[in-house]
Structure formats: structure tokens, C-alpha cells
Amino acid sequence: MANLKTSKSVEYEQESDDYMEKRQLKKGAIGWLMLAGLGISYVISGEFAGWNFGLERGGFGGMLIATILMAIMYMALVLTLAELSSSLPTAGGGYSFARRAMGPWGGYLTGTAILLEYAIAPAAIAIFISGYVNELMGWDGITVYAAFYVVFIGIHLWGAGEALKIMMVITGLAVIALIVFIVGMIPHFNVDNLFTVVVDQSATGSSDFLPTGFVGIWAAIPFAMWLFLAVEGVPLAAEEAKDPATDMPKGIITAMIFLLIFGVLILFLSAGGAGADYMKDHAAPLVGALQYVYGEDSWAAQFVNVVGLAGLIASFFSIIYAYSRQVFALSRAGYLPKFLSITGKNKVPTWALIVPGILGFLLSLTGEGDLLITMAVFGAAISYVLMTFSHILLRIKEPDLNRPYKTPGGVITSGIACLLAILAFVSTFVVNIEAAAWSAVFYIIMVAYFGFYSRHHLVANAPEEEFEAIAKAEAELNT
């Protein structure tokens, strides 16, 4: 292993071929349809629980406006990532895009923000799973959290292809549950039910439409994001895709269109069927809505409770995949401890699955799903700002970069996503200053680790770093 000092800010080490051989993912395991399924499964738990806390914060009107804003942001973000992931297809995802555009510091700040989101989101989902399991069999709490983490990390250790096939089946069941819910609730929709949250007369701009006033729009943003949060994780599967140049754009855009349609239907039919006030803090809102209109023992409510649990499981399952690939990429390049990227005989990163899983399990013990959502949004929003800004920088700095897919609207589209992501970041402080503060502490600790240690031990022959070397060589040839 040779030390290669390349700049004042970072130092590189040239690792052996054996180092990289021990850090290989299974190539060609995923086609575009499975990528679309992966994008849907990342997010689908957000349709079943968590989003409804936005009704409590902003009423139906606040949640609706927040959802429209976040739908625009995510659509613009997805179109941006479709270009970036087809151009720079590595397991680093957003980290590798920012690394190319802004150097090692920009890459690390982006990757750590994504990791913050993906390490915390499964903990929140585990809490929502517990709520659905409790509705079914009166079993909740620590044993539910532990059982789900152990079982689904274990399935991922089995192998990526096998795990993703199981995930597709689970996601399919969840989609069936959503369709049953939608069909069952349409006849019971009543516009008056949308505005049942009690109006806070002291809030500026309060009305039946905005019962908590204008601030309610801000406060609802993190929960509106929960309807789409984590779809941006699709590029993390780039190294395992069959043809990233065409599969990544098709997969992520297809997933986003599906989520937009179902997110809007869920919001309107849940609140419009059972009442926004009843939905605002329900642990299992879709089940609660069906119980409200058909009775607690109705077949529809029982079906959605049993099969709908698959939606929460699908997101829990798939985000475990996402955080393991982000940890893997950062570790392989030396940004995180290098042992985390070692892959076993099944070509899966063992410790990158286990270590964040332990952290997530400990966070789930808080039982505070809404607080954890806000913490996940904190990391997500930072990563969105940095990824979209990276798109703008790369369009300016590298206009000749091979782009198999180009974002419609170019930097205008990524600029819109960037501005709305800044808005989303600010909203985390409006919703829960404690959650934002804890997220900031974690982020600062991770940045300190890079500043004091890992930036002096980066791996020169990691794929993301080789992209940089190639770009520099091409630039020198052209001068």
C-alpha cells in the first residue's frame, strides 16, 4: 500500500488488488423493472403511516400545500438524478455525484447526509410496523423491532438478487393493499371530512382550510416528504444494474410517477373518508380509515392491516439495502472505516448491513416515530441540496461529460429542486428543534471524523476516486 499525498486537503493510499477484490458487489443483478420496484419499496411505507402527522401539524390544507411543494421537489430531483446516475453509475449514488462536482469534502458531506437519512428511516418504520402488528395481535415494542431487524438483515446477507426478488413480492402485496384501500374508500369520500381539524384562532392565517395557520404549511413539509422520501436511493443500485445508462432513468422515473399518483389518492381518501382529525395521529391510518367507515371487524380493514403490513416491511427491507450500499461505497473509498466495505462470498457488505442496523434498532427504542421522521428529513434535505447543486456544477464544469440521459429543463429543473430542498431543511427546525439538533450533532461528529482522520487515508483506486483521476487526465490532455 503506497501513500500518495495529492493535495493540502486530502491524502490518498493506493490499495492492493486484493483490497478491491474483497469489496465487490454482484454485477447485473437488477434490471429497470426491479429498479422501479426498488424505488417504490423504498417509499411505500410512507403511504401506510407517518404522513398523517402532517394533518396534525397543518390540517388538510397545510398538508395539501406541503405535498404539492414536495411533489414538485421530488419530481425535479428524480429527473436530476436520472441524468447523474446514468452518467456516473457507482454504488456511491449521491456521494459519487457530489464527489465529482465538489471534491472529497463535498462528496463526504453528501454521503454522510444520505447515511443519516437511511440509518434513521428504518427505525421510524420499525415503530410504524409495531403499530400495525399491535392492531393485528397486540404485540409491539422492543421484541417487534428486534425481530424485524434480525430477520431482514439476515435475508440481505443471503444475497442481493435473492433479497430484491423477495422485496418485489412484498412490494406487490403492498400495492394490492393500497388498491383495495382506494377502491374501498372512494364511495365514502366527503369533502367536509377534509376540514375537521379544530381551528387555532390564535394562529396567523388560520381557517378551516389552514387550521394551524400559515406556519402549518411549514410544519407539514417533513411529513409530506414522507410520502416520497428515499426514492432518491435508486442510484445506489447502479453497480448492480444490468445497464445503468438506460435502466437507472427508466427505473427511478417510473417509481416516482407511481408514488405521485398513490400519494395524492391516499391523502384525499383517508382524510376525506374518515376525517382529517381522526387521521391526524392514528398509528395505522389506512386501517383506521377503513374501520371508521366499514367497522372494526370488516374484511377490508383486516385485509389492509394484514397485507398492508407488507408496505411497511418493503420500505424497511429496501432501505436496509440502501444504507448498506452507501456505507459500502464510503468505506471502500476510505471515508468510513474500511472494514465496513468487506463483502462475503455472496457479494454483500456484511458489516455495512449490521453496524447501521444496530444503530437503527437502538433509535427505534425511543418509540418516537414523528421525531425520527424529522431527523431523517434533516439528512435527506441536506443531501438533496448538495446533489442538485452538483448537477448544476457538472453542467457548467463538464459540459462534455457523457450523459446517456439528460434532465428535461437542465439546471432550471435541478435549481427548483435545490431551492425547495432548502425550504424542507428549514422546516425541520419549525417542526421539532430537538430532532434537528440531534441530527446536527450526529452530522458534526461524522464531519469531525473525516476532518481529523479519514481524509488522510482515502483510497486512490476506489471507483469514485478513479472518476476524478480520469477527469483530471482528460482535462490535462485538452489543455
C-alpha positions in Angstrom: 0.0 0.0 0.0 1.6 3.3 -1.1 0.9 6.7 0.3 0.1 9.4 -2.3 -0.2 12.9 -1.0 -2.2 14.7 -3.6 -3.4 18.0 -2.1 -3.4 20.0 1.1 -6.9 18.9 2.0 -6.7 15.1 1.5 -4.2 12.2 1.2 -4.6 9.1 -0.8 -3.4 5.5 -0.3 -3.1 3.1 -3.3 -4.6 -0.1 -2.1 -3.7 -3.6 -3.5 -5.8 -5.6 -6.0 -6.7 -7.9 -3.1 -8.3 -4.9 -1.3 -10.7 -4.3 -4.1 -11.3 -8.0 -4.7 -12.7 -8.2 -1.2 -15.0 -5.4 -1.9 -17.1 -6.5 -4.9 -20.9 -6.3 -5.5 -22.8 -8.7 -7.7 -22.9 -7.2 -11.2 -26.0 -7.4 -13.5 -28.4 -8.5 -10.7 -31.0 -5.8 -11.3 -33.0 -4.7 -14.4 -35.0 -1.4 -14.8 -38.3 -3.0 -13.7 -36.6 -4.2 -10.5 -35.1 -0.7 -10.0 -38.6 0.8 -10.3 -39.8 -1.7 -7.7 -36.9 -0.8 -5.5 -37.8 2.9 -5.7 -41.4 2.1 -4.9 -40.5 -0.2 -2.0 -38.1 2.5 -0.5 -41.1 4.8 -0.1 -44.2 2.7 0.1 -44.3 2.6 3.9 -44.9 6.4 3.7 -48.3 5.7 2.2 -49.2 3.5 5.2 -48.1 5.5 8.2 -46.2 8.7 9.1 -47.6 11.1 6.5 -50.7 11.6 8.7 -48.8 13.5 11.3 -48.8 16.4 8.8 -52.6 16.7 9.3 -52.0 17.3 12.9 -49.3 20.0 12.2 -51.1 21.8 9.3 -54.6 20.4 8.9 -55.7 19.2 5.4 -54.9 22.5 3.7 -51.4 22.8 5.2 -50.6 19.1 4.3 -52.0 19.5 0.8 -49.9 22.6 0.0 -46.8 20.9 1.6 -47.5 17.8 -0.5 -47.7 19.8 -3.7 -44.4 21.6 -3.0 -42.7 18.4 -2.1 -44.1 16.5 -5.1 -42.6 19.2 -7.3 -39.3 19.0 -5.5 -39.1 15.2 -5.7 -40.1 15.1 -9.4 -37.4 17.6 -10.2 -34.9 15.7 -8.0 -35.7 12.4 -9.7 -35.2 13.9 -13.2 -31.9 15.4 -11.9 -30.7 12.0 -10.5 -31.8 10.2 -13.7 -29.1 12.1 -15.5 -26.4 11.9 -12.8 -26.9 8.1 -12.2 -26.7 7.3 -15.9 -23.5 9.4 -16.2 -21.8 8.2 -13.0 -23.1 4.8 -12.2 -21.4 3.7 -8.9 -22.7 2.4 -5.6 -21.9 5.7 -4.0 -25.0 7.4 -5.6 -25.3 10.9 -4.3 -21.9 10.8 -2.7 -20.2 10.0 -6.0 -22.1 12.8 -7.9 -21.0 15.4 -5.3 -17.5 13.9 -5.2 -17.1 14.5 -8.9 -18.6 18.0 -8.7 -17.2 19.3 -5.4 -14.3 17.1 -4.4 -13.8 14.9 -1.4 -15.3 17.3 1.1 -18.5 17.8 -1.0 -18.7 14.0 -1.5 -18.4 13.2 2.1 -20.8 15.8 3.3 -23.4 14.5 0.8 -22.8 10.8 1.6 -23.0 11.4 5.3 -26.3 13.3 4.9 -27.7 10.3 2.9 -26.4 7.9 5.6 -28.1 10.0 8.3 -31.4 9.7 6.4 -31.1 6.0 5.7 -29.8 4.9 9.1 -32.7 6.6 10.8 -35.6 6.0 8.4 -35.8 2.2 9.1 -36.0 3.0 12.9 -39.1 5.1 12.3 -40.6 2.4 10.0 -40.0 -0.2 12.7 -42.1 1.8 15.0 -44.9 2.1 12.5 -44.6 -1.7 11.8 -45.1 -2.2 15.6 -48.3 -0.1 15.4 -49.7 -2.3 12.6 -48.6 -5.5 14.4 -50.2 -4.3 17.6 -53.5 -3.8 15.7 -53.2 -7.4 14.5 -52.1 -9.3 17.5 -51.4 -6.9 20.4 -47.6 -7.4 20.1 -45.4 -4.3 19.9 -42.3 -2.6 21.2 -38.7 -3.9 21.5 -39.4 -7.5 20.5 -41.0 -6.4 17.2 -38.1 -4.0 16.5 -35.5 -6.7 17.2 -37.3 -9.4 15.3 -37.6 -7.3 12.1 -34.0 -6.1 12.2 -32.6 -9.6 12.7 -34.8 -11.3 10.0 -34.4 -8.7 7.3 -30.7 -8.0 7.7 -30.3 -11.8 7.6 -32.2 -12.0 4.3 -29.9 -9.3 2.8 -26.8 -11.3 4.0 -28.2 -14.2 1.8 -27.5 -12.2 -1.4 -28.7 -9.1 -3.3 -30.5 -10.8 -6.1 -32.4 -13.1 -3.7 -33.2 -10.3 -1.3 -34.5 -8.0 -4.1 -36.7 -10.7 -5.5 -38.3 -11.2 -2.1 -38.7 -7.5 -1.8 -40.5 -7.3 -5.1 -43.1 -9.9 -3.9 -43.6 -7.9 -0.7 -44.0 -4.7 -2.6 -46.5 -6.3 -4.9 -48.6 -7.3 -1.9 -48.4 -3.8 -0.5 -49.6 -2.3 -3.8 -52.6 -4.7 -3.8 -53.4 -3.4 -0.2 -53.3 0.2 -1.5 -55.6 -0.6 -4.3 -58.1 -2.3 -2.0 -58.0 0.8 0.3 -58.5 3.2 -2.6 -61.4 1.3 -4.1 -63.0 0.8 -0.6 -62.7 4.5 0.3 -63.9 6.1 -2.9 -67.7 5.7 -2.1 -67.2 7.3 1.3 -65.3 10.4 0.3 -66.9 13.6 1.6 -65.2 17.0 1.1 -66.4 18.2 4.5 -64.4 15.5 6.2 -61.2 17.1 5.0 -61.7 20.1 7.3 -62.4 18.6 10.7 -59.2 19.6 12.5 -60.1 22.2 15.1 -59.0 25.8 14.0 -56.5 27.5 16.2 -57.9 31.0 16.3 -54.6 32.5 17.6 -52.6 31.3 14.6 -51.8 33.8 11.8 -53.9 33.0 8.7 -55.9 30.2 10.4 -59.1 29.0 8.7 -60.9 25.7 8.1 -58.5 25.1 5.3 -55.4 26.1 7.3 -56.5 25.3 10.9 -53.0 26.0 12.3 -52.3 29.0 10.0 -49.5 29.6 7.6 -46.9 28.1 9.9 -48.8 24.8 9.5 -47.6 24.5 5.9 -44.0 24.7 7.0 -44.7 22.2 9.8 -46.3 19.7 7.5 -43.4 19.6 5.0 -41.4 16.8 6.7 -44.5 14.6 6.7 -45.3 15.4 3.1 -41.8 14.4 2.3 -42.5 11.0 4.0 -44.8 10.2 1.0 -41.8 10.3 -1.3 -38.7 10.0 1.0 -35.9 7.7 -0.1 -36.9 7.3 -3.8 -33.6 9.0 -4.4 -31.9 5.8 -3.2 -32.4 4.1 -6.6 -28.9 5.2 -7.9 -27.3 3.3 -5.0 -28.0 0.1 -7.0 -26.1 1.4 -10.1 -23.2 -1.1 -9.8 -25.6 -4.0 -9.6 -27.8 -2.8 -12.5 -27.7 -4.6 -15.9 -27.4 -1.5 -17.9 -27.2 1.7 -15.7 -27.2 4.1 -18.7 -30.8 3.2 -19.6 -32.1 1.3 -16.6 -31.4 3.9 -14.0 -33.5 6.7 -15.6 -36.4 4.4 -16.5 -36.5 2.8 -13.1 -36.4 5.9 -10.9 -38.8 7.9 -13.1 -41.3 5.1 -13.2 -41.2 4.7 -9.4 -41.8 8.5 -8.9 -44.8 8.6 -11.2 -46.4 5.7 -9.3 -45.7 7.3 -5.9 -47.2 10.7 -7.0 -50.5 9.1 -8.1 -50.8 6.9 -5.0 -49.7 9.6 -2.6 -52.4 12.0 -3.7 -55.1 9.4 -3.6 -54.1 8.3 -0.1 -54.1 11.8 1.3 -57.5 12.7 -0.1 -59.3 9.4 0.6 -58.0 8.9 4.1 -58.9 12.4 5.3 -62.0 12.6 3.1 -63.4 9.3 4.3 -62.7 9.1 8.0 -62.0 12.8 8.7 -58.7 14.7 9.0 -59.0 15.0 12.8 -59.4 11.2 13.2 -56.5 10.5 10.9 -54.0 13.0 12.3 -52.3 10.8 14.9 -53.5 7.3 14.1 -50.8 4.7 14.4 -52.2 2.8 11.4 -54.2 5.4 9.4 -55.3 3.3 6.4 -56.6 0.6 8.7 -58.2 3.2 10.9 -60.0 4.8 8.0 -61.4 1.5 6.8 -62.5 0.6 10.3 -64.2 4.0 10.6 -66.4 3.5 7.5 -66.8 -0.3 7.5 -66.4 -1.3 11.1 -63.5 -2.7 13.1 -64.1 -6.3 12.0 -64.7 -5.6 8.3 -62.8 -7.7 5.8 -61.4 -4.7 4.1 -59.8 -3.3 7.3 -58.4 -6.7 8.2 -57.1 -7.3 4.7 -55.3 -4.0 4.6 -53.9 -4.5 8.1 -52.5 -7.9 7.2 -51.4 -7.3 3.7 -50.7 -3.6 4.2 -48.0 -4.6 6.7 -46.1 -5.6 3.6 -45.8 -2.0 2.7 -44.0 -1.1 5.8 -41.9 -4.2 5.6 -41.0 -3.4 2.0 -39.6 0.0 2.9 -37.9 -1.3 6.0 -36.3 -4.1 3.9 -35.2 -1.9 1.0 -33.8 1.0 3.0 -31.6 -1.6 4.8 -30.3 -2.3 1.3 -29.8 1.4 0.6 -27.9 2.2 3.8 -25.6 -0.8 3.3 -24.6 0.4 -0.2 -24.0 3.9 0.9 -21.8 2.7 3.8 -20.1 0.2 1.5 -19.2 3.0 -1.0 -17.9 5.4 1.6 -15.9 2.7 3.3 -14.4 1.3 0.1 -13.1 4.8 -0.7 -11.7 5.3 2.9 -14.2 7.9 4.1 -15.5 5.5 6.7 -13.6 2.6 8.5 -12.5 0.2 5.7 -13.7 -3.0 7.3 -17.3 -1.9 6.7 -16.9 -2.5 2.9 -15.7 -6.1 3.0 -18.0 -8.3 1.1 -18.6 -12.1 1.8 -18.9 -15.0 -0.6 -22.4 -13.8 -1.6 -21.0 -10.4 -2.6 -22.9 -8.4 0.0 -21.2 -6.0 2.5 -21.7 -7.8 5.8 -20.7 -5.1 8.3 -22.3 -2.3 6.3 -25.6 -4.2 6.9 -25.0 -5.0 10.6 -23.5 -1.8 12.1 -26.1 0.7 10.9 -28.8 -1.9 11.8 -27.6 -1.9 15.4 -27.7 1.9 15.4 -31.2 1.9 13.9 -32.5 -0.7 16.4 -31.3 1.5 19.3 -33.0 4.5 17.8 -36.3 2.6 17.4 -36.3 2.1 21.2 -37.3 5.8 21.6 -40.8 4.9 20.1 -40.9 8.4 18.7 -41.8 7.9 15.0 -42.6 11.5 14.3 -39.3 12.7 15.8 -37.3 10.1 13.8 -39.1 11.2 10.6 -37.9 14.8 11.3 -34.3 13.5 11.9 -34.4 11.5 8.6 -35.7 14.6 6.7 -32.9 16.7 8.1 -30.3 14.4 6.5 -32.4 14.0 3.3 -32.8 17.7 2.8 -29.1 18.4 3.1 -28.3 15.6 0.6 -30.9 17.0 -1.9 -29.4 20.5 -1.8 -25.9 19.1 -2.4 -26.9 16.6 -5.1 -28.9 19.1 -7.1 -26.2 21.7 -6.7 -23.7 19.0 -8.0 -25.9 18.7 -11.1 -25.7 22.4 -11.8 -21.9 22.5 -11.2 -21.3 19.5 -13.5 -23.4 21.0 -16.3 -21.1 24.1 -16.0 -17.7 22.4 -15.4 -18.1 19.4 -17.6 -20.5 20.1 -20.4 -19.0 17.3 -22.5 -19.5 14.6 -19.8 -21.2 11.6 -21.4 -24.8 11.9 -20.4 -26.9 9.0 -21.7 -30.0 10.7 -20.3 -30.4 14.5 -19.9 -32.6 16.2 -17.4 -35.5 18.0 -19.0 -35.1 21.7 -18.2 -31.5 21.2 -17.3 -30.2 23.4 -14.5 -33.6 25.1 -14.1 -35.1 21.8 -13.0 -32.2 21.0 -10.6 -32.3 24.6 -9.4 -36.0 24.3 -8.4 -35.3 21.1 -6.6 -32.4 22.7 -4.8 -34.4 25.7 -3.6 -37.3 23.6 -2.4 -34.8 21.3 -0.5 -33.5 24.3 1.3 -37.1 25.1 2.3 -37.5 21.5 3.5 -34.3 21.7 5.6 -35.5 24.9 7.3 -38.9 23.2 8.1 -37.2 20.6 10.3 -36.4 23.3 12.8 -40.0 24.5 12.7 -41.4 21.0 13.4 -39.0 19.8 16.1 -35.9 21.8 17.2 -34.8 18.8 19.4 -34.8 16.4 16.4 -33.0 18.9 14.2 -30.4 19.5 17.0 -29.7 15.7 17.5 -29.3 15.3 13.7 -26.9 18.2 13.6 -24.8 16.6 16.5 -24.6 13.3 14.6 -23.6 15.2 11.4 -21.0 17.2 13.1 -19.4 14.1 14.7 -19.2 12.4 11.3 -17.7 15.6 9.7 -15.1 15.7 12.5 -14.1 12.1 11.8 -13.4 13.0 8.2 -11.6 16.2 9.1 -9.3 14.7 11.7 -8.7 11.2 10.3 -10.2 9.7 7.2 -9.4 12.5 4.8 -5.7 11.4 5.3 -6.5 7.8 4.3 -8.6 7.9 1.2 -8.3 5.1 -1.4 -7.0 6.2 -4.7 -8.2 3.2 -6.7 -11.8 3.3 -5.4 -14.2 3.8 -8.4 -15.4 7.2 -7.2 -11.8 8.5 -6.8 -10.8 7.0 -10.2 -13.5 9.0 -11.8 -11.7 12.1 -10.5 -8.3 10.9 -11.8 -9.7 10.2 -15.2 -11.4 13.6 -15.3 -8.1 15.3 -14.4 -6.2 13.4 -17.0 -8.7 14.3 -19.7 -8.6 17.9 -18.7 -4.8 17.9 -19.0 -4.9 16.4 -22.4 -7.3 19.1 -23.6 -5.1 21.9 -22.4 
